[in-house]
Amino acid sequence: MNSFIGIFAEPLGFFLEWLYGIIGSYGLSIIALTVIVKGVLYPLYVKQTKSMAGMTLLQPKVKALQQKYANDKEMLNQKLSQLYKEEKINPAGGCLPMLIQMPVIFGLFALLRNPMSYIEDPSMIFAVHESFLWMMDLSQPDKWILPIAAGVATFISFSMSQNQNAMNPTANQMGGMMKAMKYVFPVMIVLMGRAFPAGLTIYWFLGQFMQIFFNLHLKKIRERIQKEAEERKQGKR
């Protein structure tokens, strides 16, 4: 697992080292790295949102086919494949972007938790101990301010994502668990933030803060797709 994470963490470490050489501040370099990585991943969030919105709109047709061919699984699969092809929807389209994102996110998490494990330049050992804002050493935990900020940002981001996915059938099946995670996950982030290096908590806070604005834009994309689907439906009548 560590070697797999290293495949992503080591290039990110090289990039962080390069940013530090330009910026000269470890804290600002982490911020720059977070912004760049989240920006690069954003098109995947858009693709995931479009795919999930398309699948949600198809649910009435999917359910109708499931009822019609309840006793013929082979024919059901054929009809579902035909439906997805006609509507130009990939049922795995919502999962694929997430699968691509996760190794990058885990790699960045591992890098900022143990930076010198993935950075070759020994002089960077001094950089990771730099002070930033009120924090005297970014390799040490910030006990309250950053963890609480990260927890609040996570709660808002998670709540927005949960509300936007409310119409997704898979999300509905896990409704109870997701509602619990809405409160449990932010608390976990606060507790972990109090134990992990402040540099890692900066990344998590900023990433979730950016995700809030991403979610606002993704909501508009989802609403546009729904509006276009309604207009097409009315046009056929």
C-alpha positions, 0 to 999 in steps of 0.5 A: 500500500505504501509503495502504491501511495508513493507512486503519487506522493513522490511526484507531488513531493517533487512538485512541492519542493519546486514550489518552495524553491520559487515561493520560499515559504513552506506554508504558502507552498502547501497552499499553492500545491493544494489550489493547483491539485484541486484545480486539476481535479475539478474537471473530474468533479464536473464529469462525475456530477454530469454522470450522476445527474444523467443516471438520476434522470434515467431512474424512471426508465430503469425502474420500468425496465426492471419491472418489465423484465423482472424474470428475465435477467439476461433481457434486462441487462440487454435493455439496460445496455441499450438504454445507456447507449441511446442516452449516452450515459456510462453507468460507471461514469460517476465512479471512474472520476472518483477512482482517479481522484482518490490515489492523488488525494491519498498521495497528497495526504501521505506527503504532507503527513510525512514530507521527508519520506517523499522529498529527496532534498535533505535541505527541505527538512528545515522548510517543514519546520518553518513557522506560518501565521500563528503556527510556530512549526508546521511539522507539529499539530495546531491544537485548535484553530486549524482543526476546528476550521477544517471540521467546519469546512468539512461539515459544510462541504459534506452537507452540500454534497449530501443535499446535491446527491439526495436524488441519487438512488445509491445515496438514498439506499445509504441514507442513514449512514450518510446522515450519520457521517455528516456529523461523525466525519467532521468530528473525526477531522477535528480530532485528526487535525489535532494530531497531524502536522499543521501543514496537512491540516492546512491542506485539508481545510483549504481543500474543503473550503475550495470544495464548498465553492466547487459544490455551488458551481456543480449544483448549477451544472446539475440544475442545468442538466435537469432543466435541459431534460425537462425542456426535451421532455416538453418538446416531445409532447 
